[in-house]
Amino acid sequence: MSDIETLEAAIATGIVPANNLAFAQSLVDQSKQRALSDKQMFWVKKLGTPAAPAAEAVKVGDLTGINQLFDKARQHLKFPAIVMSVPAANMTIRINVAGPSAKHPGTLNVTSGEKPAYDERRTWFGRVMKDGSYVASDKAAMNATAISERLIAFAADPVGIASEHGRLTGRCCFCNLHLTDERSTAVGYGKTCAGHYGLPWGAK
């Protein structure tokens, strides 16, 4: 079946969204009169291909504890974030709150703990919606289950899971800088970040 025939079938079976239906039909009609341009053929293939099903949301749990940490930190920081390990996938992830101009403001972005390169963006692994459901992105791929399980643990014990990363890696679970003080390595975060997030620090 040619790409044009595939698009015709998609139109007939209702696969093409209603807002693209007229455009799709015009491409089919034009193809019967002349050869289509590369750009037009791009749309022929795109419109004739069924959209991938949306990722199934996984319920993470009550986000109250996580939101309290971020609410406290926003009193001191413009862009607070929490970094934590995902042992099952041998990776780290970074959590931050989507800003007011984001597509879903107030949700939790889940990205890679480190940038691929200094001038590149972190890999986006999805978001945790306000109702506590994690929707994985395509980039999460085979790690989606491990990430969701870690997020479930994180929601149940935000400070415990985050600080575990710092204790195991020697890097602050908030700013991701190396910890040098034994009091910091004991709790998994530094003195300054402890103040920003309203957490205890320095007890023997």
C-alpha positions, 0 to 999 in steps of 0.5 A: 500500500502506498503512502497516499493509499494509507492516508486515504484509509486513515481518512476513511477509518477516522484515524485523521483528527477532525482538525486535519481532515480537510488538509489530509483530503486536499493532499489526496486530491492533489496527488491524483493530479500531480506529484506532491512535494517532499514537504507535502509527502512528509504530511502524507506520511505523518497524517496517515500514521496513527498517533502513538497511544498516550503513556499510561499514568502511574499513581505515585501517591500523596505529593504533600511532603514533596510540595512542602519541601519545594514551598520552603525552598522557593522562599530562598531559591528561584529554581529549587530541585531535588536529585535522587538515585534510581538504583534499579536503573543505575541512573539519577533523576532530577525533580523540579516544579514546572513554572507558571509559563509551562504547559502544566504549571505546578507539576513536577518535571522528571529529568536526567540528573546530569546534562548530556553536555554542558550546553544541552538540556537534560533528558526529559523523563515525564512529569508528575501531575498534581493528582500524584500520577506520573506520566512517563515520556518516550525518553523514559523507555525501559526505565519508566517502571524503575523511575515510577517505583522510585517516585512512589518511594519518594512520595512516601518519604521525600527527605529519606529517599532524597538524602539517601542519594547524597549519602551514597554518592557524596553529592548534595541531593539538592544542589548536586555539589560534592559534600566535603563535611562529614556532617553533610555526608551523614545526612546527604545534603549541605548546611546551606541547602538544609537551611533552604529546605528547612531540614536539620543538619549538624547533629552528631 
